[in-house]
């Protein structure tokens, strides 16, 4: 373990020198920017002085690089969570939440078609809130047949027969909040 640490620390000096030269900085210029003396910077680059956190932090800030880049830390991978799209009824649902139970958020994409689809209403338990981002959404709920342009929203009990599709055959993007029976999105009045 000690050998591994020594190897990492020994590689910092050459990395610092290469970064400084690549940026076209002199030791004097870097000294002014970091507040670290020229002699300390020179010894860091030549390996005559071991790097410390107090020395590396201002260097990383001035060079605009993560501290990991200065010490050559291995990449830990992409920390983002990549949720898998769900394809259902000719639509794509991109999950925006991962929480089990409660209200779930999705971005729903309805692809364009040569002809608008014919409604085929379905029912299931829950409550849904839909906000149209792009396109014109045709929403059929019970005996109501509505067209929602961008910026409009609707909410409904999914126990009622309902159907969502493109009003004109063009693609539609929406945000959807779906909750189990009885859980609704709450909007405060102004």
MDAnalysis code that builds the backbone (N, CA, C; Angstrom):
import MDAnalysis as mda
import numpy as np

u = mda.Universe.empty(570, n_residues=190, atom_resindex=np.repeat(np.arange(190), 3), trajectory=True)
u.add_TopologyAttr("name", ["N", "CA", "C"] * 190)
u.add_TopologyAttr("resid", np.arange(1, 191))
u.add_TopologyAttr("resname", ["UNK", "UNK", "UNK", "UNK", "UNK", "UNK", "UNK", "UNK", "UNK", "UNK", "UNK", "UNK", "UNK", "UNK", "UNK", "UNK", "UNK", "UNK", "UNK", "UNK", "UNK", "UNK", "UNK", "UNK", "UNK", "UNK", "UNK", "UNK", "UNK", "UNK", "UNK", "UNK", "UNK", "UNK", "UNK", "UNK", "UNK", "UNK", "UNK", "UNK", "UNK", "UNK", "UNK", "UNK", "UNK", "UNK", "UNK", "UNK", "UNK", "UNK", "UNK", "UNK", "UNK", "UNK", "UNK", "UNK", "UNK", "UNK", "UNK", "UNK", "UNK", "UNK", "UNK", "UNK", "UNK", "UNK", "UNK", "UNK", "UNK", "UNK", "UNK", "UNK", "UNK", "UNK", "UNK", "UNK", "UNK", "UNK", "UNK", "UNK", "UNK", "UNK", "UNK", "UNK", "UNK", "UNK", "UNK", "UNK", "UNK", "UNK", "UNK", "UNK", "UNK", "UNK", "UNK", "UNK", "UNK", "UNK", "UNK", "UNK", "UNK", "UNK", "UNK", "UNK", "UNK", "UNK", "UNK", "UNK", "UNK", "UNK", "UNK", "UNK", "UNK", "UNK", "UNK", "UNK", "UNK", "UNK", "UNK", "UNK", "UNK", "UNK", "UNK", "UNK", "UNK", "UNK", "UNK", "UNK", "UNK", "UNK", "UNK", "UNK", "UNK", "UNK", "UNK", "UNK", "UNK", "UNK", "UNK", "UNK", "UNK", "UNK", "UNK", "UNK", "UNK", "UNK", "UNK", "UNK", "UNK", "UNK", "UNK", "UNK", "UNK", "UNK", "UNK", "UNK", "UNK", "UNK", "UNK", "UNK", "UNK", "UNK", "UNK", "UNK", "UNK", "UNK", "UNK", "UNK", "UNK", "UNK", "UNK", "UNK", "UNK", "UNK", "UNK", "UNK", "UNK", "UNK", "UNK", "UNK", "UNK", "UNK", "UNK", "UNK", "UNK", "UNK", "UNK", "UNK", "UNK", "UNK"])
u.atoms.positions = np.array([
    [0.832, -1.194, 0.000],
    [0.000, 0.000, 0.000],
    [0.872, 1.251, 0.000],
    [1.937, 1.262, 0.794],
    [2.830, 2.420, 0.857],
    [3.501, 2.648, -0.491],
    [3.880, 1.555, -1.174],
    [4.508, 1.688, -2.497],
    [3.551, 2.323, -3.492],
    [2.286, 1.921, -3.412],
    [1.269, 2.475, -4.311],
    [1.099, 3.973, -4.071],
    [1.059, 4.387, -2.807],
    [0.931, 5.804, -2.457],
    [2.135, 6.581, -2.946],
    [3.331, 6.025, -2.758],
    [4.552, 6.697, -3.231],
    [4.515, 6.887, -4.743],
    [4.045, 5.872, -5.456],
    [3.955, 5.965, -6.917],
    [3.026, 7.102, -7.336],
    [1.882, 7.189, -6.673],
    [0.909, 8.243, -6.994],
    [1.526, 9.606, -6.721],
    [2.134, 9.774, -5.551],
    [2.716, 11.067, -5.184],
    [3.886, 11.435, -6.088],
    [4.684, 10.455, -6.506],
    [5.815, 10.729, -7.394],
    [5.356, 11.187, -8.779],
    [4.165, 10.789, -9.189],
    [3.675, 11.158, -10.525],
    [3.047, 12.545, -10.551],
    [2.806, 13.152, -9.376],
    [2.147, 14.457, -9.325],
    [3.034, 15.545, -9.925],
    [4.321, 15.560, -9.598],
    [5.237, 16.601, -10.091],
    [5.245, 16.725, -11.605],
    [5.528, 15.624, -12.322],
    [5.504, 15.707, -13.785],
    [4.148, 16.138, -14.341],
    [3.083, 15.712, -13.686],
    [1.741, 16.109, -14.124],
    [1.551, 17.611, -13.968],
    [2.013, 18.163, -12.820],
    [1.896, 19.605, -12.575],
    [2.699, 20.401, -13.608],
    [3.934, 19.944, -13.887],
    [4.780, 20.643, -14.864],
    [4.120, 20.633, -16.244],
    [3.634, 19.471, -16.662],
    [3.010, 19.355, -17.981],
    [1.775, 20.254, -18.083],
    [0.989, 20.307, -17.023],
    [-0.216, 21.136, -17.013],
    [0.141, 22.618, -17.092],
    [1.147, 23.026, -16.331],
    [1.574, 24.431, -16.339],
    [2.085, 24.821, -17.719],
    [2.919, 23.984, -18.317],
    [3.489, 24.295, -19.642],
    [2.399, 24.298, -20.714],
    [1.482, 23.350, -20.613],
    [0.383, 23.288, -21.584],
    [-0.459, 24.567, -21.539],
    [-0.610, 25.141, -20.371],
    [-1.381, 26.370, -20.204],
    [-0.547, 27.621, -20.477],
    [0.744, 27.433, -20.737],
    [1.615, 28.557, -21.063],
    [1.927, 29.447, -19.874],
    [1.932, 28.871, -18.680],
    [2.223, 29.648, -17.467],
    [3.680, 29.489, -17.054],
    [4.223, 30.541, -16.471],
    [5.558, 30.459, -15.860],
    [5.375, 30.140, -14.385],
    [6.480, 29.736, -13.745],
    [6.415, 29.514, -12.301],
    [6.006, 30.801, -11.584],
    [6.528, 31.944, -12.068],
    [6.204, 33.233, -11.450],
    [4.710, 33.531, -11.588],
    [4.142, 33.311, -12.758],
    [2.720, 33.566, -12.984],
    [1.839, 32.650, -12.145],
    [2.239, 31.368, -12.060],
    [1.487, 30.419, -11.260],
    [1.581, 30.767, -9.776],
    [2.740, 31.266, -9.366],
    [2.933, 31.674, -7.974],
    [1.982, 32.806, -7.606],
    [1.846, 33.782, -8.500],
    [0.941, 34.907, -8.246],
    [-0.498, 34.417, -8.180],
    [-0.870, 33.510, -9.080],
    [-2.252, 33.035, -9.151],
    [-2.635, 32.157, -7.961],
    [-1.672, 31.397, -7.414],
    [-1.991, 30.453, -6.339],
    [-1.577, 30.929, -4.954],
    [-0.644, 31.864, -4.885],
    [-0.118, 32.275, -3.585],
    [0.927, 31.311, -3.048],
    [1.372, 30.393, -3.867],
    [2.414, 29.431, -3.490],
    [3.737, 29.947, -4.056],
    [4.808, 29.931, -3.251],
    [6.089, 30.486, -3.701],
    [6.633, 29.738, -4.917],
    [7.422, 30.448, -5.728],
    [8.027, 29.837, -6.915],
    [8.897, 28.649, -6.542],
    [9.662, 28.787, -5.457],
    [10.563, 27.693, -5.074],
    [9.763, 26.446, -4.669],
    [8.641, 26.628, -3.979],
    [7.806, 25.485, -3.600],
    [7.216, 24.830, -4.847],
    [6.748, 25.648, -5.792],
    [6.202, 25.105, -7.044],
    [7.270, 24.329, -7.808],
    [8.482, 24.868, -7.860],
    [9.581, 24.204, -8.556],
    [9.899, 22.862, -7.901],
    [9.964, 22.849, -6.568],
    [10.257, 21.597, -5.857],
    [9.128, 20.587, -6.011],
    [7.871, 21.053, -6.067],
    [6.746, 20.146, -6.315],
    [6.886, 19.482, -7.685],
    [7.200, 20.296, -8.691],
    [7.309, 19.776, -10.048],
    [8.490, 18.825, -10.216],
    [9.586, 19.082, -9.499],
    [10.775, 18.235, -9.643],
    [10.756, 17.025, -8.719],
    [9.774, 16.956, -7.834],
    [9.696, 15.829, -6.908],
    [10.465, 16.061, -5.627],
    [11.035, 17.253, -5.465],
    [11.794, 17.583, -4.264],
    [10.899, 17.880, -3.068],
    [9.625, 18.080, -3.308],
    [8.673, 18.318, -2.216],
    [7.430, 17.479, -2.475],
    [6.956, 16.833, -1.422],
    [5.756, 15.996, -1.555],
    [4.512, 16.888, -1.582],
    [3.586, 16.565, -2.446],
    [2.362, 17.370, -2.526],
    [1.486, 17.151, -1.298],
    [0.853, 18.221, -0.873],
    [-0.122, 18.158, 0.216],
    [-1.439, 18.719, -0.305],
    [-2.474, 18.471, 0.424],
    [-3.787, 18.974, 0.030],
    [-3.787, 20.493, -0.027],
    [-3.095, 21.132, 0.927],
    [-3.033, 22.602, 0.960],
    [-2.357, 23.174, -0.278],
    [-1.448, 22.418, -0.891],
    [-0.781, 22.878, -2.110],
    [-1.580, 22.501, -3.363],
    [-2.198, 21.336, -3.351],
    [-2.892, 20.868, -4.554],
    [-4.223, 21.574, -4.803],
    [-4.930, 21.933, -3.753],
    [-6.231, 22.590, -3.943],
    [-6.135, 23.891, -4.739],
    [-5.221, 24.836, -4.374],
    [-5.154, 26.054, -5.195],
    [-4.658, 25.783, -6.615],
    [-3.810, 24.777, -6.787],
    [-3.337, 24.436, -8.137],
    [-4.487, 23.888, -8.991],
    [-5.296, 23.032, -8.406],
    [-6.440, 22.489, -9.145],
    [-7.409, 23.609, -9.514],
    [-7.629, 24.554, -8.591],
    [-8.549, 25.668, -8.846],
    [-8.029, 26.549, -9.986],
    [-6.751, 26.910, -9.936],
    [-6.173, 27.792, -10.971],
    [-6.163, 27.105, -12.338],
    [-5.835, 25.807, -12.347],
    [-5.791, 25.075, -13.626],
    [-7.187, 24.676, -14.107],
    [-8.185, 24.790, -13.223],
    [-9.547, 24.440, -13.611],
    [-9.731, 22.953, -13.844],
    [-9.073, 22.123, -13.041],
    [-9.186, 20.672, -13.177],
    [-9.575, 20.076, -11.825],
    [-10.212, 18.917, -11.836],
    [-10.519, 18.255, -10.569],
    [-9.228, 17.808, -9.878],
    [-9.241, 17.768, -8.582],
    [-8.092, 17.314, -7.803],
    [-7.662, 15.923, -8.241],
    [-8.615, 15.077, -8.585],
    [-8.304, 13.721, -9.048],
    [-7.375, 13.730, -10.256],
    [-7.523, 14.730, -11.135],
    [-6.667, 14.809, -12.317],
    [-5.216, 15.106, -11.937],
    [-5.015, 15.881, -10.882],
    [-3.646, 16.207, -10.470],
    [-2.920, 15.005, -9.883],
    [-3.647, 14.150, -9.192],
    [-3.003, 12.998, -8.566],
    [-3.153, 11.723, -9.392],
    [-3.864, 11.814, -10.503],
    [-4.004, 10.636, -11.362],
    [-4.901, 9.574, -10.760],
    [-5.910, 10.006, -10.001],
    [-6.845, 9.041, -9.398],
    [-7.618, 8.343, -10.500],
    [-7.875, 7.053, -10.324],
    [-8.635, 6.333, -11.351],
    [-10.069, 6.845, -11.418],
    [-10.631, 6.809, -12.602],
    [-12.019, 7.217, -12.793],
    [-12.931, 6.221, -12.081],
    [-13.946, 6.745, -11.439],
    [-14.877, 5.880, -10.718],
    [-16.095, 5.552, -11.555],
    [-16.142, 6.034, -12.749],
    [-17.288, 5.760, -13.601],
    [-18.298, 6.885, -13.520],
    [-19.312, 6.758, -14.283],
    [-20.361, 7.756, -14.372],
    [-21.274, 7.634, -13.162],
    [-21.364, 8.685, -12.335],
    [-22.187, 8.578, -11.126],
    [-23.687, 8.741, -11.379],
    [-24.038, 9.118, -12.614],
    [-25.455, 9.333, -12.886],
    [-26.209, 8.006, -12.938],
    [-27.458, 8.077, -12.622],
    [-28.328, 6.915, -12.704],
    [-29.030, 6.979, -14.051],
    [-28.857, 5.940, -14.832],
    [-29.474, 5.908, -16.154],
    [-30.705, 5.009, -16.096],
    [-31.866, 5.634, -16.057],
    [-33.100, 4.878, -15.997],
    [-33.468, 4.407, -17.395],
    [-33.984, 3.221, -17.492],
    [-34.308, 2.617, -18.780],
    [-35.683, 3.052, -19.262],
    [-35.793, 3.429, -20.547],
    [-37.101, 3.801, -21.084],
    [-38.051, 2.600, -21.097],
    [-39.323, 2.889, -20.979],
    [-40.364, 1.863, -21.036],
    [-41.171, 2.126, -22.304],
    [-41.337, 1.116, -23.133],
    [-42.097, 1.247, -24.378],
    [-43.425, 0.509, -24.192],
    [-44.523, 1.273, -24.303],
    [-45.840, 0.693, -24.085],
    [-46.863, 1.403, -24.966],
    [-47.712, 0.628, -25.632],
    [-48.810, 1.165, -26.440],
    [-48.294, 2.146, -27.505],
    [-47.109, 1.894, -28.061],
    [-46.549, 2.760, -29.093],
    [-45.957, 4.059, -28.566],
    [-45.851, 4.190, -27.245],
    [-45.295, 5.393, -26.620],
    [-44.043, 5.010, -25.830],
    [-43.216, 6.022, -25.540],
    [-42.020, 5.805, -24.728],
    [-42.165, 6.598, -23.444],
    [-41.946, 5.934, -22.321],
    [-41.996, 6.564, -21.008],
    [-40.587, 6.558, -20.432],
    [-40.069, 7.753, -20.134],
    [-38.749, 7.869, -19.516],
    [-38.965, 8.147, -18.030],
    [-38.628, 7.186, -17.156],
    [-38.829, 7.414, -15.723],
    [-37.926, 8.550, -15.234],
    [-38.485, 9.437, -14.450],
    [-37.727, 10.547, -13.882],
    [-37.533, 10.370, -12.380],
    [-38.178, 9.360, -11.798],
    [-38.029, 9.070, -10.375],
    [-37.753, 7.583, -10.214],
    [-37.174, 7.231, -9.062],
    [-36.886, 5.826, -8.783],
    [-37.554, 5.356, -7.503],
    [-38.194, 6.233, -6.809],
    [-38.779, 5.921, -5.518],
    [-39.875, 4.862, -5.656],
    [-39.811, 3.855, -4.817],
    [-40.856, 2.829, -4.827],
    [-42.101, 3.378, -4.155],
    [-43.250, 3.151, -4.759],
    [-44.496, 3.651, -4.188],
    [-44.608, 5.151, -4.349],
    [-45.739, 5.685, -3.955],
    [-45.942, 7.125, -4.055],
    [-46.058, 7.586, -5.493],
    [-46.011, 8.889, -5.671],
    [-46.157, 9.485, -6.996],
    [-44.880, 9.251, -7.814],
    [-45.048, 8.823, -9.052],
    [-43.939, 8.581, -9.972],
    [-43.998, 9.625, -11.091],
    [-42.820, 10.072, -11.560],
    [-42.754, 11.062, -12.640],
    [-42.168, 10.419, -13.890],
    [-42.734, 10.747, -15.038],
    [-42.279, 10.228, -16.328],
    [-42.302, 11.350, -17.356],
    [-41.409, 11.271, -18.324],
    [-41.541, 12.062, -19.541],
    [-42.125, 11.083, -20.550],
    [-43.248, 11.446, -21.144],
    [-43.907, 10.562, -22.101],
    [-43.729, 11.133, -23.505],
    [-43.288, 10.283, -24.419],
    [-43.081, 10.679, -25.808],
    [-44.035, 9.883, -26.696],
    [-44.827, 10.608, -27.452],
    [-45.736, 9.987, -28.413],
    [-45.154, 10.287, -29.790],
    [-44.753, 9.260, -30.540],
    [-44.120, 9.514, -31.841],
    [-45.114, 10.020, -32.873],
    [-44.585, 10.653, -33.921],
    [-45.447, 11.130, -35.007],
    [-45.947, 9.923, -35.811],
    [-47.075, 10.119, -36.479],
    [-47.687, 9.081, -37.311],
    [-48.256, 9.745, -38.556],
    [-48.447, 8.972, -39.585],
    [-49.054, 9.514, -40.802],
    [-50.479, 9.985, -40.529],
    [-51.207, 9.226, -39.731],
    [-52.584, 9.541, -39.366],
    [-52.697, 9.473, -37.846],
    [-53.449, 10.378, -37.223],
    [-53.651, 10.262, -35.772],
    [-54.285, 8.910, -35.423],
    [-53.880, 8.337, -34.304],
    [-54.415, 7.038, -33.872],
    [-55.854, 7.186, -33.395],
    [-56.586, 6.110, -33.517],
    [-57.964, 6.081, -33.007],
    [-57.913, 5.752, -31.522],
    [-58.685, 6.481, -30.710],
    [-58.688, 6.212, -29.271],
    [-59.158, 4.796, -28.942],
    [-58.486, 4.205, -27.973],
    [-58.918, 2.918, -27.420],
    [-58.759, 3.024, -25.902],
    [-59.736, 3.671, -25.246],
    [-59.618, 3.935, -23.807],
    [-59.446, 2.672, -22.969],
    [-58.623, 2.806, -21.903],
    [-58.337, 1.734, -20.954],
    [-58.539, 2.289, -19.547],
    [-58.590, 1.403, -18.564],
    [-58.688, 1.807, -17.161],
    [-57.629, 1.070, -16.354],
    [-57.250, 1.653, -15.258],
    [-56.379, 1.020, -14.269],
    [-56.454, 1.860, -13.009],
    [-55.972, 1.343, -11.915],
    [-56.017, 2.081, -10.663],
    [-55.006, 3.214, -10.662],
    [-55.321, 4.289, -9.985],
    [-54.373, 5.382, -9.832],
    [-54.956, 6.723, -10.200],
    [-54.082, 7.709, -10.191],
    [-54.457, 9.075, -10.500],
    [-53.337, 9.666, -11.335],
    [-53.658, 10.420, -12.396],
    [-52.641, 10.908, -13.317],
    [-52.756, 12.412, -13.523],
    [-51.589, 13.046, -13.643],
    [-51.498, 14.469, -13.940],
    [-50.600, 14.577, -15.166],
    [-51.038, 15.288, -16.215],
    [-50.296, 15.390, -17.480],
    [-50.077, 16.860, -17.820],
    [-48.836, 17.200, -18.199],
    [-48.498, 18.561, -18.635],
    [-47.879, 18.443, -20.026],
    [-48.394, 19.187, -20.995],
    [-47.912, 19.104, -22.378],
    [-46.714, 20.041, -22.566],
    [-45.589, 19.455, -22.993],
    [-44.373, 20.227, -23.275],
    [-44.323, 20.677, -24.731],
    [-44.563, 19.733, -25.644],
    [-44.522, 20.014, -27.087],
    [-45.602, 19.212, -27.787],
    [-46.111, 19.762, -28.879],
    [-47.124, 19.071, -29.657],
    [-48.521, 19.334, -29.103],
    [-49.484, 18.644, -29.690],
    [-50.886, 18.802, -29.269],
    [-51.377, 17.432, -28.837],
    [-51.712, 17.319, -27.548],
    [-52.142, 16.053, -26.966],
    [-53.654, 15.918, -27.050],
    [-54.100, 14.779, -27.550],
    [-55.531, 14.474, -27.506],
    [-55.741, 13.588, -26.282],
    [-56.610, 14.039, -25.402],
    [-56.894, 13.325, -24.167],
    [-58.384, 12.977, -24.136],
    [-58.659, 11.691, -24.072],
    [-60.033, 11.209, -23.955],
    [-60.168, 10.629, -22.545],
    [-61.068, 11.200, -21.746],
    [-61.337, 10.716, -20.392],
    [-62.845, 10.608, -20.241],
    [-63.319, 9.383, -20.050],
    [-64.764, 9.172, -19.974],
    [-65.419, 9.627, -21.265],
    [-66.389, 10.532, -21.165],
    [-67.069, 11.028, -22.368],
    [-66.493, 12.356, -22.854],
    [-65.384, 12.799, -22.263],
    [-64.765, 14.066, -22.668],
    [-63.624, 13.799, -23.649],
    [-63.542, 14.612, -24.679],
    [-62.506, 14.498, -25.713],
    [-61.862, 15.881, -25.819],
    [-60.629, 16.018, -25.332],
    [-59.967, 17.317, -25.248],
    [-58.686, 17.343, -26.083],
    [-58.303, 18.543, -26.535],
    [-57.003, 18.756, -27.174],
    [-56.244, 19.751, -26.313],
    [-55.055, 19.347, -25.842],
    [-54.245, 20.197, -24.972],
    [-52.998, 20.651, -25.734],
    [-52.825, 21.966, -25.923],
    [-51.616, 22.478, -26.561],
    [-50.485, 22.583, -25.527],
    [-49.263, 22.935, -25.948],
    [-48.161, 23.091, -25.000],
    [-48.521, 24.075, -23.887],
    [-48.143, 23.724, -22.666],
    [-48.397, 24.578, -21.522],
    [-49.673, 24.257, -20.771],
    [-50.507, 23.382, -21.329],
    [-51.740, 23.021, -20.626],
    [-51.540, 21.718, -19.870],
    [-52.341, 21.562, -18.811],
    [-52.255, 20.374, -17.966],
    [-53.649, 19.821, -17.725],
    [-53.695, 18.554, -17.355],
    [-54.954, 17.906, -17.000],
    [-54.659, 16.885, -15.907],
    [-55.683, 16.607, -15.098],
    [-55.555, 15.549, -14.097],
    [-56.832, 14.743, -14.105],
    [-56.696, 13.429, -13.852],
    [-57.875, 12.567, -13.904],
    [-57.630, 11.277, -13.146],
    [-58.727, 10.674, -12.742],
    [-58.721, 9.378, -12.080],
    [-58.588, 8.329, -13.186],
    [-57.582, 7.466, -13.092],
    [-57.348, 6.482, -14.155],
    [-58.322, 5.309, -14.091],
    [-59.229, 5.314, -13.108],
    [-60.292, 4.304, -13.092],
    [-61.331, 4.621, -14.167],
    [-61.338, 5.889, -14.631],
    [-62.197, 6.269, -15.752],
    [-61.525, 5.803, -17.043],
    [-62.296, 5.344, -18.029],
    [-61.681, 4.972, -19.302],
    [-60.966, 6.200, -19.892],
    [-59.691, 6.026, -20.256],
    [-58.912, 7.167, -20.758],
    [-57.953, 6.709, -21.856],
    [-57.538, 7.699, -22.655],
    [-56.617, 7.451, -23.761],
    [-55.858, 8.736, -24.037],
    [-54.559, 8.618, -24.329],
    [-53.723, 9.773, -24.676],
    [-53.073, 9.498, -26.029],
    [-53.075, 10.492, -26.909],
    [-52.446, 10.348, -28.217],
    [-52.215, 11.704, -28.840],
    [-51.673, 11.697, -30.031],
    [-51.435, 12.937, -30.760],
    [-52.748, 13.415, -31.371],
    [-52.987, 14.709, -31.255],
    [-54.219, 15.275, -31.815],
    [-54.136, 15.407, -33.326],
    [-52.924, 15.547, -33.863],
    [-52.773, 15.820, -35.296],
    [-51.777, 14.910, -36.009],
    [-51.290, 13.888, -35.348],
    [-50.322, 12.980, -35.959],
    [-48.875, 13.378, -35.718],
    [-48.642, 14.603, -35.227],
    [-47.277, 15.037, -34.925],
    [-46.837, 14.512, -33.557],
    [-45.533, 14.493, -33.319],
    [-45.000, 14.004, -32.048],
    [-45.467, 14.883, -30.887],
    [-45.615, 14.264, -29.724],
    [-46.051, 14.963, -28.511],
    [-45.108, 14.576, -27.376],
    [-44.720, 15.577, -26.567],
    [-43.923, 15.340, -25.361],
    [-44.705, 15.847, -24.171],
    [-44.797, 15.022, -23.125],
    [-45.507, 15.429, -21.922],
    [-44.713, 15.038, -20.681],
    [-45.042, 15.675, -19.583],
    [-44.605, 15.226, -18.265],
    [-45.817, 14.596, -17.620],
    [-45.609, 13.449, -16.991],
    [-46.711, 12.722, -16.372],
    [-46.351, 12.412, -14.927],
    [-47.255, 12.735, -14.015],
    [-47.139, 12.305, -12.629],
    [-48.237, 11.280, -12.418],
    [-47.840, 10.112, -11.939],
    [-48.808, 9.050, -11.720],
    [-48.701, 8.564, -10.291],
    [-49.829, 8.467, -9.623],
    [-49.837, 7.987, -8.249],
    [-50.837, 6.871, -8.063],
    [-50.591, 6.052, -7.038],
    [-51.565, 5.009, -6.719],
    [-52.917, 5.636, -6.389],
    [-53.919, 4.824, -6.299],
    [-55.272, 5.316, -6.046],
    [-55.288, 6.278, -4.862],
    [-55.851, 7.445, -5.083],
    [-55.994, 8.421, -4.015],
    [-54.837, 9.391, -3.892],
    [-53.659, 9.108, -4.486],
    [-52.532, 10.048, -4.398],
    [-52.585, 10.980, -5.586],
    [-52.667, 12.270, -5.302],
    [-52.812, 13.261, -6.349],
    [-51.707, 14.292, -6.257],
    [-51.431, 14.944, -7.374],
    [-50.520, 16.092, -7.372],
    [-51.273, 17.259, -6.739],
    [-50.622, 17.993, -5.869],
    [-51.268, 19.122, -5.204],
    [-50.709, 20.420, -5.761],
    [-51.586, 21.258, -6.278],
    [-51.204, 22.551, -6.807],
    [-51.800, 23.605, -5.896],
    [-50.959, 24.496, -5.382],
    [-51.453, 25.559, -4.495],
    [-52.037, 26.691, -5.325],
    [-53.207, 27.204, -4.932],
    [-53.770, 28.342, -5.678],
    [-52.926, 29.597, -5.412],
    [-52.938, 30.494, -6.376],
    [-52.161, 31.722, -6.227],
    [-52.856, 32.697, -5.327],
])
